[in-house]
Amino acid sequence: MRTDIFARLDREPEPPKIEIPRMSRTRTALFGGTLAFYLAIVVAVLVTSSLVTLDWKVMLFRPYQQWPDLHAFLDYFVVLGQRGPTAVMIAAWLGWRSWRQHTVRPLLALGTALLLLNVTVGAVKLGLGRLGPHYATQIGSAELFAGGDIFPSGHTANAVVTWGILAYLATTPRARRYLSVLSAVVALGVGATTVYLGTHWLSDVLLGWAAGLLILLGLPWFEPLIGRAEPAVLAVRDRWLDSRRRIPTTPVAAGGPRPTPVPQGASAQGEEPSRESVGAGHSSRAGSARSTAQLTQSRPHAVRSERTPTAPAGSRRPPNSRPVTGG
């Protein structure tokens, strides 16, 4: 007997009614506050404020040397912020949800969030060109416009977006609370790990948290676009499935016999279509000319004494053979 856990894994009979997040006043206020925090960090780094001094103090402290026992574990934990592995894991989960709920909105939302992440974070990285702690050249410098690409932290921003999208797409308040806590723990842990390993400045991580949070908070603005794209994606999927369901035609060799078309009403009326032998030459025509009555006609069984002997009469010895005489 199946349990409720396995029953919930089945596909739902019809698409459920899912409440789509909207830009409420609270969300808009959070977006504005996060944006102000984002701009403040950028300005603080540009003017080489005390935040840059704090970056150098943390870097020179070298946390990976203070607690070396954590290094092996955190080398694996930081993978939770890499875009490739996390995107594959989250896409697999959301793909199952899309199949179960008859909708591709979860996958479209993930794709939109990752696209916004690449554009916004990538543009700032290349525009400011900050070098990382391991490549710093002057103590106390912000290391901007030097050809680097670490500000903001891509690992941190990606952890916020990829794990936070689970809470964004949650269908119940309880699931949303649990997934929000999970995504916050992972995002905070990945950001702190990059500082521990010495691959990012502290300000990189702060800006990465803000960048990822801005994408999640502003994602409802793109929900109308996602809603218009979903029917088009489903239509393409349906056409592809219809093309796969078509029966492929059997190729006929050049000069070979053509298959006889079967009337559509023949199977419905219970009639068997006439079949023709495919053999070559007059033997096939002569064989097909025989009627069923001739094949099934009964023949009288002859008595043994009336049968014509099959062996030839007379001696079976060859005419030129002679008896062998011994001597």
C-alpha angles and dihedrals in degrees: 000000000000121000127224091254093062092040090060090057092064122099114268115245093236137007110282123232106258122189108231114218115248134196100267124178092261093051092046091051091050090049092052093048093048091048091052090050090049093052092045092057092048092050092046091055093043093055093042094239130173088287089070089049089054089050090058094046092054092045094050090047086064101205092196088065094045094054107022094161090072095054098087094049096044091051087067097036093058089063086078086075098049112108099222102053095036094047091052093049095046092043090053092052094045090045090059089048091051091053093046096048098038093240138103095205094108092056093044091050091051092048092049092049093049091048091052089047093053094046100045100037094038093051093052092045093054094038097054096033097200121182122229126244093262091055099041114134105188127038112239094018123124089225092220128161091017099121097268128133109202104100110119105024109251093197091056096045091046092051090052094050103039096045095034092055087070090061091043091055096041113129099206131048091235093054090046092055094049094046092047090056091046094050092046092052093048094045094047091045094050092048093049090046093057089054091048092051091048095237095118140033118241090248089055090059094046090052091046092055090050093046094052093045091052090057094051093046093048097043094096088068087067096048093096089055091048090049091053093046095051097070090048092051092048091049091054090048092051092050090050092050091048091053090052093050094057115107109245116234117244111244115240121213119241111274093009126126118282119233113254112243113242117223113245093230095051096084092043093053093046094243122143113226116235114261125210128208114252096208121120127241133024093304091076091048093049091047093050090049092066111101125224090243092061092050094048097040111123118239125205113252110237121228116247093246091052096053118109111246112247097200117085118252121247132031120340092210115110112256096240097046120109130199112265113240119204124223 
